[in-house]
Amino acid sequence: MDSLGHLLQGFAAALSWYYLAYALAGCVLGTLIGVLPGLGPAAGTAILIPLTFNLDATGAIIMLSAIYYGAMYGGTITSVLINVPGEAASVVTCIDGHAMARQGRAGSALGIAAIGSFVGGVLATVALVVVAMPLATLALKFGPAEFFALMVAGLCLVVGLAGKNIVAALLMTVIGLLFAMIGLDPVRGAPRFTFGVEELYDGIGFVPVVMGLFGVAELLLAAEKRQARMIEAELKNWMPTRQEMRDCVGPIGRGTVVGFVLGLIPGVGAIVPTFMAYVIEKRVSKTPERFGKGAIEGVASAETANNAYANAAMVPLLALGIPSSPTIAVLMGAFIINGITPGPFLFQEQPALVWTVIASFFVGNALLLILNLPLVGLWAKLLKIPFSYMCTGVLIFCVVGAYGLKQSLFDVWVMLGFGIIGYLLRKLDFPIAPAILALILGPMMEKSLRTTLEISGGSFAIFLDRPVALALLTIPVIVIAFLLFKPRSLDKLRESDVD
Amino acid sequence: MRQGRLIATGAMLAFCLFALWQSLLLSLTDRLGPGPGFFPFWLALIGAALAVGLLITTFREPADPADAETRIMPHGAGGKRWLAIVALLAALTMVMEFTGFRIAMLVFNAALVIAMGERRWWIIAVFAVLGSYGVYYVFTTWLDVLLPVGQIGF
């Protein structure tokens, strides 16, 4: 059956009342968590995992995906109304979105963000339908050597784009991989780094670690800061005017292309496409001086690129099993908790699940549009929730989530420990994303490498005999060599662009 | 900040060296190929080298005057809130097995809301009850998630 046939079957399942209910619940909860300042999509998705413990795998993944999209949109509301990006990708939206709010045009800013997000999300999902299956079919020809090389390339791209200090990012990757080594050896079953602690035989739980690094750490950071003040915005007119809609057609189209293309590359992160889409709009605009002072095109391009990126980032996950950002890594964790390994075999072994989930992306984007346009005023009210209530509510979910998966208080300690570690790492400017991705990819990387070496009798020369693996391994070498030895003038150029 | 980065990198170096030593206690190779210690050994070795490199580059960085004013650990009113979250979470985890989820969470919620600055008794009571008995009911009855029942039956 072709992609379209599978997709239609997926729609039939995704539109059943219970999957529709999961998608709706996910969109509402995601937007709610995205609106709460300080909690981004990764934290939001992680802390709401316990709600899906009792769902079937398809329902759980539909709901968590909807939480992800909802949280992305929720971040826009805080960017526009209080100039605090709910997540990194919304930084660019702050520039013109908040300026619009100050001019009394918050409704238009939020309205165009919802419309742009919908268009970007839907078009990117159409592209996902076209691209994912051929890519997965191609990846089926990969052996363990190619998979190992693919994972190394994916991790190195994340490292390369993680921050200013490449050595710190590489070190964080290695630390993440070492934590992934705790537990039973995936090939021989021998215990490693367990020190006789029974709870460590299953390895360090991914859920408590991400809840600590994102949920608890973000609360600890927020506890130190004062809350930002919200603009008392007029939100009755949430539909942009006809002229504003006409002005945004081009930015939404270009934002979709930029977001989708960059979403396919692991490690790019949502901030790069949003920033790039914004810069492109500023360059093509006949009145670039309006940007930064409330240009609606700035909001439309950034938000469209953001959501197109979010949907496109599902392609490497579903087709190759490579998470391209921490939030996607959390979603991958949810797949694994439900006994499903994302990757090329997914389309063959679980076609009903994967196409229902893809169809639910369309449904989720439509639900977000329906929810967000008329309910903008309600979401804005959530910004007034005091930190004391938000903190308590989030911590309840974190404790239930960390404990609930394995009924282990040890995992609650792990969450607290990683919460403190995450807080310190963020303050010291160590990138966390590479460690999270390494933690989830570690066991698969090790298994692929060791199987490869068993095939070759221990010789690394096998990577030279396999052109795809060799080509994939060349990518990280080039990326890291470039970042380590790049001319200083490039840094200066990038800084001036951001300014 | 620089001092903090040096300490953190030093801790990561120690972690890598410890992992290196532990992986040497496992077999690096066996008759089928790489053994259980193979991957962690090379990872720990690479990690240790990276940590040493980072220590050297951080040490060589020129001192930034702004660093002296930047505090790594929380302080002031924010610091008290920070400490309250950490201490209450630790206390909750310690007592939950004995008291059970409901009692431990009831006290935790009330204490946390007070520590975060809430003084209205009825709000504290609503949060404490809903966040403990309410959450327990929802998760155990509707979502089938098992939560601890303590030795005293709660």
Interface residues (C-beta under 8 A of the other chain):
Chain A: P50 L51 F53 N54 N165 V167 A168 L170 L171 V174 I175 L177 L178 M181 D185 V187 R188 A190 R192 F193 V216 L219 L220 A223 E224 K225 P386 F387 S388 Y389 C391 T392 G393 L395 I396 V399 V400 Y403 G404 Q407 L409 V412 W413 L416 G419 I420 L424 L425 K427 L428 D429 F430 M445 E446 L449 R450 L453 E454 G457 G458
Chain B: M1 G4 R5 A8 T9 M12 F15 C16 A19 Q22 S23 L26 T29 D30 L32 G33 P34 G35 P36 G37 F38 F39 P40 L43 A44 I46 G47 L50 A51 G53 L54 T57 I72 P74 G78 G79 R81 W82 I85 V86 L89 A90 L92 T93 M96 E97 M105 N109 L112 V113 M116 G117 E118 F127 G131 V135 F139 L143 D144 V145 L146 L147 P148
